[in-house]
Amino acid sequence: MGYFQNKRRTLIWLMIITFSLNMVRNCRSHGADGRIANFVFGDSLADVGNNNYIDTYLRANMTPNGIDYGKPTGRYTNGYTILDMIAHQFGSKISCSPPYLDPSTKGSVILQGVNYASGGSGILNETGRIQKARIPIDAQLDNFANTIQQIKSLIGEAATKELLNKAFYPVVVGSNDFLMNFLLPRFLTIDEPYLSAEEFVGTMITKLRMQLTRLYNMGARTIAVVNVGPIGCMPFERTVGVSLFGGEKNCSETANQAALLYDARLRSLITELSNNLKGSFFLHADVYRIFNDIVLNYRSYGFENGSAACCSLAGPFHSVAPCGPKSKVCSDRSKYVFWDSYHPSQAANVLIAKRLVDGDIKDISPINIRQLFTSQTNIRPS
């Protein structure tokens, strides 16, 4: 067994090294070079630096974040995000998108896409308010509207419409609506009405329906919606279980069941929108299934720790404080599934990205990312 685990770990690190050697070129090369524009919306799983420019408690632009990227960038991991790695896989097709709030994100750079994601944000505008500033999806769409006007000034209205229709739109959001809203202690949300899990998820879906429809009306056609992962297995949620339930070390079933309830409603929403929005093409990315498999079977993937944070200060599962300059970093980052209290390590991101790129219909449907960008048939809308 040890031989196969070491072999798998070696393969994972080879993948990471390959990504890293090529990522700098792919993620810093922008401009009108024929690639499909990549407009990213979401939370800290997709943020590449927007929170660096707002007054918030949630920032990742300090060491040891980015230790395997070469420097802290605002990414909430030790290296590259899942979307970074997908963009690398198809560097000739799509680009890594720079953060919207970066002052250098202007001119021809925006023709390859922009990243609007913000750590702590959610579908609901009130989500994450305990972290001071964040950019909810509604505000991210407002920012996208500003970008559209800038693109029109560069290439004209007709060319802008074509660019937007052909672009790729990942939407990675929903986790914080549970973690920083629904699952918060009641005294932190006392001014909001109490809702059951079913009612809260219904509110999320109603809002997301409006947001995805607005995105479509702004020109988006190919939209990849990522569901909420097994948030109950995050080091922080496991720590809450230890604190509240006297030694419970398993994943929080309450949190995971909420995520699964959301996914069931999300699937129905995607079917509804696909049927009702002419020319749209929606993908459902089942990151819950993918990441849950990695967490539960972490040893078979070459990891040695599937529950604790690699970057930590103290506490059960190393999850009491955010990853920052005073944190300790595990000796071998490739052996940890989690980088910090909430986010996957780069090694885990490699595996998730690989399954979104090449996975079967249970991982991502109706087709995977590779099929989306390389199929010779007319899968994507014109």
GUZA-543127 format. One record per residue (C-alpha): x, z, y. Coordinates in Angstrom, 1 decimal. Example, Ala and Ser with C-alpha at 12.3 -4.5 7.8 and 13.67 -1.06 7.14 Angstrom:
REM GUZA-543127
DOFI  px  pz  py
DOFI  12.3  7.8  -4.5
DOFI  13.7  7.1  -1.1
***
This chain:
REM GUZA-543127
DOFI  px  pz  py
DOFI  0.0  0.0  0.0
DOFI  2.8  0.9  2.4
DOFI  4.4  -2.6  1.9
DOFI  1.2  -4.3  2.9
DOFI  0.6  -2.0  5.9
DOFI  4.1  -2.7  7.2
DOFI  3.6  -6.4  6.7
DOFI  0.4  -6.3  8.6
DOFI  2.0  -4.3  11.4
DOFI  4.8  -6.8  11.6
DOFI  2.3  -9.6  11.9
DOFI  0.4  -7.8  14.6
DOFI  3.6  -7.3  16.6
DOFI  4.6  -10.9  16.2
DOFI  1.2  -11.9  17.6
DOFI  1.8  -9.4  20.5
DOFI  5.3  -10.8  21.2
DOFI  4.0  -14.4  21.1
DOFI  1.2  -13.5  23.5
DOFI  3.6  -11.7  25.9
DOFI  6.2  -14.5  26.0
DOFI  3.6  -17.0  27.0
DOFI  1.1  -14.9  29.0
DOFI  3.1  -14.7  32.2
DOFI  3.1  -18.5  32.4
DOFI  -0.5  -18.9  31.6
DOFI  -1.7  -16.0  33.8
DOFI  0.3  -16.9  36.8
DOFI  -0.3  -20.6  36.7
DOFI  -3.4  -21.5  38.8
DOFI  -4.6  -24.5  40.6
DOFI  -6.6  -27.7  40.1
DOFI  -4.9  -28.8  36.9
DOFI  -7.9  -29.9  34.9
DOFI  -8.6  -26.6  33.2
DOFI  -12.1  -25.1  32.9
DOFI  -12.7  -22.4  35.5
DOFI  -13.0  -18.9  34.1
DOFI  -15.3  -16.6  36.1
DOFI  -15.2  -13.0  34.7
DOFI  -17.7  -10.2  35.3
DOFI  -17.6  -6.7  33.9
DOFI  -16.1  -3.3  33.8
DOFI  -12.7  -1.8  33.0
DOFI  -12.4  -3.7  29.7
DOFI  -12.1  -6.8  31.9
DOFI  -10.8  -5.5  35.2
DOFI  -7.4  -6.9  36.1
DOFI  -6.9  -5.2  39.4
DOFI  -10.0  -5.2  41.6
DOFI  -10.1  -1.4  41.6
DOFI  -6.6  -1.3  43.1
DOFI  -8.3  -2.3  46.4
DOFI  -11.2  0.1  46.6
DOFI  -11.5  3.9  47.2
DOFI  -12.1  5.1  43.6
DOFI  -11.0  7.7  41.1
DOFI  -10.8  4.9  38.5
DOFI  -7.5  3.1  38.9
DOFI  -5.0  1.9  36.4
DOFI  -2.3  0.6  38.9
DOFI  0.2  3.4  38.0
DOFI  2.6  4.0  35.1
DOFI  2.5  4.2  32.2
DOFI  -0.4  1.7  32.3
DOFI  1.0  -1.8  31.8
DOFI  4.1  -0.6  30.1
DOFI  4.0  -3.6  27.8
DOFI  2.9  -6.0  30.5
DOFI  6.1  -5.2  32.5
DOFI  4.4  -3.3  35.3
DOFI  1.0  -1.6  36.1
DOFI  -1.5  -4.3  37.3
DOFI  -4.8  -2.5  37.2
DOFI  -5.5  -3.3  33.6
DOFI  -6.7  -0.3  31.7
DOFI  -4.3  -0.7  28.8
DOFI  -0.7  -0.7  27.9
DOFI  -0.5  -4.5  28.1
DOFI  -3.0  -7.3  28.1
DOFI  -6.8  -7.3  27.9
DOFI  -8.9  -9.1  25.3
DOFI  -9.8  -11.8  27.8
DOFI  -6.1  -12.3  28.8
DOFI  -5.4  -13.1  25.2
DOFI  -8.3  -15.4  24.8
DOFI  -7.2  -17.3  27.9
DOFI  -3.7  -17.5  26.4
DOFI  -5.0  -19.0  23.2
DOFI  -6.6  -21.8  25.3
DOFI  -4.1  -22.1  28.1
DOFI  -4.6  -25.8  28.4
DOFI  -8.4  -25.3  28.6
DOFI  -9.0  -22.1  30.7
DOFI  -6.9  -19.9  33.0
DOFI  -6.4  -16.2  33.4
DOFI  -8.4  -15.4  36.5
DOFI  -7.0  -13.3  39.3
DOFI  -8.8  -10.3  40.8
DOFI  -11.3  -11.2  43.5
DOFI  -10.0  -8.5  45.9
DOFI  -6.4  -9.5  45.7
DOFI  -5.5  -11.0  49.1
DOFI  -3.7  -13.9  47.3
DOFI  -6.9  -15.0  45.6
DOFI  -7.7  -17.8  47.9
DOFI  -7.3  -21.5  48.4
DOFI  -6.8  -23.7  45.3
DOFI  -6.3  -20.6  43.1
DOFI  -10.0  -20.0  43.0
DOFI  -10.7  -23.4  41.5
DOFI  -9.5  -22.0  38.1
DOFI  -11.8  -19.1  38.3
DOFI  -11.9  -15.5  39.6
DOFI  -12.2  -12.1  38.0
DOFI  -14.8  -9.8  39.6
DOFI  -14.7  -7.0  37.0
DOFI  -14.4  -3.4  38.2
DOFI  -13.6  -0.3  36.3
DOFI  -16.5  2.2  36.2
DOFI  -19.2  -0.5  37.0
DOFI  -22.3  -1.1  35.1
DOFI  -25.5  -3.1  34.8
DOFI  -27.3  -0.5  36.8
DOFI  -26.2  0.1  40.4
DOFI  -26.2  3.8  40.1
DOFI  -23.9  3.8  37.1
DOFI  -20.4  5.2  37.8
DOFI  -21.3  6.8  41.1
DOFI  -19.5  10.0  40.1
DOFI  -16.2  7.9  40.3
DOFI  -16.8  7.2  44.0
DOFI  -16.5  3.4  44.6
DOFI  -17.0  0.7  42.0
DOFI  -18.4  -2.8  42.0
DOFI  -21.6  -3.0  40.0
DOFI  -22.7  -6.4  38.5
DOFI  -25.1  -7.0  41.4
DOFI  -22.2  -6.7  43.9
DOFI  -20.0  -8.8  41.6
DOFI  -22.6  -11.6  41.8
DOFI  -22.6  -11.3  45.5
DOFI  -18.8  -11.8  45.5
DOFI  -19.3  -14.8  43.2
DOFI  -21.6  -16.2  45.8
DOFI  -18.9  -15.9  48.4
DOFI  -16.4  -17.7  46.1
DOFI  -18.9  -20.5  45.7
DOFI  -19.0  -21.1  49.4
DOFI  -15.2  -21.1  49.5
DOFI  -15.0  -23.6  46.7
DOFI  -17.5  -25.9  48.5
DOFI  -15.3  -25.8  51.6
DOFI  -12.4  -26.9  49.4
DOFI  -13.9  -29.7  47.3
DOFI  -17.4  -30.3  48.5
DOFI  -20.9  -29.5  47.2
DOFI  -21.1  -32.1  44.4
DOFI  -17.7  -31.3  42.9
DOFI  -18.5  -27.6  43.2
DOFI  -21.7  -28.0  41.2
DOFI  -19.8  -29.8  38.5
DOFI  -17.0  -27.2  38.4
DOFI  -19.5  -24.4  38.1
DOFI  -21.6  -26.1  35.4
DOFI  -18.5  -26.7  33.3
DOFI  -17.0  -23.2  33.8
DOFI  -16.8  -20.3  31.3
DOFI  -18.5  -17.0  32.2
DOFI  -17.6  -13.9  30.2
DOFI  -19.8  -10.9  30.9
DOFI  -18.3  -7.6  29.6
DOFI  -20.6  -4.7  30.7
DOFI  -22.8  -2.0  29.5
DOFI  -20.5  0.8  28.2
DOFI  -20.5  2.7  31.5
DOFI  -24.3  2.6  31.7
DOFI  -24.1  5.0  28.8
DOFI  -20.8  6.8  29.4
DOFI  -21.3  7.3  33.2
DOFI  -25.0  7.5  33.3
DOFI  -27.3  8.1  30.3
DOFI  -24.9  10.3  28.4
DOFI  -23.8  12.4  31.4
DOFI  -24.8  16.1  31.5
DOFI  -28.2  16.4  33.1
DOFI  -27.0  18.3  36.2
DOFI  -24.9  15.3  37.2
DOFI  -28.0  13.0  37.2
DOFI  -30.7  15.5  38.3
DOFI  -32.1  13.2  41.0
DOFI  -32.8  10.5  38.5
DOFI  -35.9  10.5  36.2
DOFI  -35.2  11.5  32.6
DOFI  -35.5  8.6  30.2
DOFI  -35.4  8.4  26.5
DOFI  -32.8  6.1  24.9
DOFI  -35.4  3.4  24.4
DOFI  -36.6  3.6  28.0
DOFI  -33.1  3.6  29.4
DOFI  -32.1  0.6  27.3
DOFI  -35.2  -1.1  28.4
DOFI  -34.2  -0.5  32.0
DOFI  -30.7  -2.0  31.3
DOFI  -32.2  -5.1  29.7
DOFI  -34.7  -5.7  32.5
DOFI  -31.8  -5.5  35.0
DOFI  -29.5  -7.6  32.9
DOFI  -32.2  -10.3  32.5
DOFI  -32.3  -10.7  36.3
DOFI  -28.5  -10.7  36.6
DOFI  -27.9  -13.4  33.9
DOFI  -30.8  -15.5  35.4
DOFI  -29.2  -15.2  38.8
DOFI  -25.9  -16.2  37.4
DOFI  -27.5  -19.3  35.8
DOFI  -29.2  -20.2  39.1
DOFI  -25.9  -20.0  40.8
DOFI  -24.6  -22.7  38.4
DOFI  -23.4  -21.0  35.3
DOFI  -24.2  -22.7  32.0
DOFI  -21.8  -21.3  29.3
DOFI  -22.1  -17.5  29.3
DOFI  -20.5  -15.2  26.8
DOFI  -22.2  -11.8  26.7
DOFI  -20.2  -9.0  25.1
DOFI  -22.2  -6.1  23.6
DOFI  -21.3  -2.4  23.9
DOFI  -18.7  -1.2  21.4
DOFI  -18.8  2.0  19.3
DOFI  -18.5  4.2  22.3
DOFI  -19.1  7.3  20.2
DOFI  -15.7  6.8  18.6
DOFI  -13.8  6.9  21.8
DOFI  -11.4  9.8  22.0
DOFI  -13.3  11.3  25.0
DOFI  -16.7  11.2  23.1
DOFI  -15.0  12.8  20.0
DOFI  -13.7  15.5  22.3
DOFI  -17.2  16.1  23.7
DOFI  -18.3  16.6  20.1
DOFI  -15.5  19.1  19.4
DOFI  -16.5  21.1  22.5
DOFI  -20.2  21.1  22.0
DOFI  -20.5  21.3  18.3
DOFI  -17.7  23.5  17.3
DOFI  -15.1  21.4  15.5
DOFI  -17.0  18.2  14.9
DOFI  -14.4  15.5  14.8
DOFI  -16.5  12.4  13.8
DOFI  -17.8  9.7  16.1
DOFI  -20.8  10.7  18.2
DOFI  -23.8  9.3  16.5
DOFI  -25.9  9.8  19.6
DOFI  -23.7  7.5  21.6
DOFI  -23.3  4.9  18.8
DOFI  -27.0  4.7  18.1
DOFI  -27.6  4.1  21.8
DOFI  -25.1  1.2  21.7
DOFI  -26.8  -0.2  18.6
DOFI  -30.2  0.1  20.2
DOFI  -28.9  -1.8  23.3
DOFI  -27.4  -4.5  21.0
DOFI  -30.7  -5.1  19.3
DOFI  -32.4  -5.7  22.7
DOFI  -29.5  -7.7  23.9
DOFI  -29.8  -10.2  21.0
DOFI  -33.4  -10.7  21.8
DOFI  -32.6  -11.2  25.5
DOFI  -30.0  -13.8  24.7
DOFI  -32.5  -15.7  22.5
DOFI  -35.1  -15.5  25.3
DOFI  -32.8  -16.8  28.0
DOFI  -31.4  -19.5  25.7
DOFI  -34.9  -20.8  25.2
DOFI  -36.0  -20.5  28.8
DOFI  -33.0  -21.6  30.9
DOFI  -32.6  -25.3  30.5
DOFI  -29.0  -26.4  29.7
DOFI  -27.8  -22.9  29.2
DOFI  -25.5  -21.9  26.3
DOFI  -25.2  -18.2  25.6
DOFI  -22.7  -16.6  23.2
DOFI  -23.2  -13.1  21.7
DOFI  -20.0  -11.3  21.1
DOFI  -20.4  -8.4  18.6
DOFI  -17.5  -6.2  19.7
DOFI  -19.4  -3.3  18.3
DOFI  -19.0  -4.7  14.8
DOFI  -15.4  -5.8  15.3
DOFI  -14.1  -2.7  16.9
DOFI  -16.0  -0.4  14.6
DOFI  -14.4  -2.1  11.6
DOFI  -10.9  -1.5  13.2
DOFI  -11.7  2.2  14.0
DOFI  -13.1  2.9  10.5
DOFI  -10.4  1.0  8.6
DOFI  -7.5  1.5  11.0
DOFI  -4.9  2.0  8.2
DOFI  -5.7  -1.3  6.6
DOFI  -4.9  -2.9  10.0
DOFI  -1.5  -1.2  10.1
DOFI  -2.4  1.6  12.5
DOFI  -1.6  5.2  11.9
DOFI  -4.1  6.8  14.4
DOFI  -7.6  5.6  14.9
DOFI  -9.1  8.5  16.9
DOFI  -6.6  9.8  19.5
DOFI  -5.3  8.3  22.7
DOFI  -1.7  7.1  22.9
DOFI  -1.4  7.9  26.6
DOFI  -2.5  11.5  27.1
DOFI  -2.0  14.8  28.9
DOFI  -3.7  17.3  26.7
DOFI  -6.8  18.2  24.7
DOFI  -8.4  17.2  21.4
DOFI  -7.7  13.6  20.6
DOFI  -5.4  13.5  23.7
DOFI  -8.4  12.7  25.9
DOFI  -8.8  15.5  28.5
DOFI  -7.1  13.6  31.5
DOFI  -6.9  9.9  32.5
DOFI  -3.7  8.1  31.7
DOFI  -1.3  8.5  34.6
DOFI  2.3  9.3  35.7
DOFI  2.2  12.8  34.1
DOFI  0.9  11.6  30.8
DOFI  2.9  11.5  27.6
DOFI  3.0  8.2  25.7
DOFI  3.1  8.0  21.9
DOFI  6.4  6.9  20.4
DOFI  5.0  3.7  18.8
DOFI  2.1  2.1  20.7
DOFI  1.4  -0.3  17.8
DOFI  0.2  2.5  15.6
DOFI  -2.6  3.6  17.9
DOFI  -6.0  2.0  18.2
DOFI  -6.7  3.6  21.5
DOFI  -4.5  3.4  24.6
DOFI  -6.3  6.1  26.6
DOFI  -9.5  8.1  26.4
DOFI  -11.7  5.0  26.6
DOFI  -9.8  1.8  26.1
DOFI  -8.2  0.0  23.2
DOFI  -4.5  -0.5  23.0
DOFI  -3.0  -3.9  23.3
DOFI  -2.5  -4.0  19.6
DOFI  -6.2  -3.4  19.1
DOFI  -7.0  -6.0  21.8
DOFI  -5.0  -8.6  19.9
DOFI  -7.2  -8.1  16.8
DOFI  -10.5  -8.1  18.8
DOFI  -9.5  -11.3  20.6
DOFI  -8.5  -13.0  17.3
DOFI  -11.9  -12.3  15.8
DOFI  -13.7  -13.6  18.9
DOFI  -11.6  -16.7  18.8
DOFI  -11.8  -17.4  15.1
DOFI  -14.4  -15.0  13.7
DOFI  -17.5  -15.9  11.8
DOFI  -21.1  -15.9  13.0
DOFI  -21.3  -12.1  12.4
DOFI  -18.5  -11.5  14.9
DOFI  -19.7  -14.1  17.6
DOFI  -22.6  -16.4  17.6
DOFI  -23.8  -19.1  17.5
DOFI  -20.1  -20.3  17.4
DOFI  -16.7  -18.8  18.1
DOFI  -14.5  -19.4  21.1
DOFI  -12.3  -21.9  19.3
DOFI  -15.3  -23.9  18.3
DOFI  -16.6  -23.7  21.9
DOFI  -13.4  -25.2  23.4
DOFI  -12.2  -27.5  20.7
DOFI  -15.3  -29.0  19.0
DOFI  -15.6  -32.7  19.2
DOFI  -19.4  -32.5  19.2
DOFI  -21.4  -31.9  22.3
DOFI  -21.9  -28.2  21.9
DOFI  -21.4  -27.1  25.5
DOFI  -24.0  -28.3  28.0
DOFI  -23.1  -31.2  30.3
***
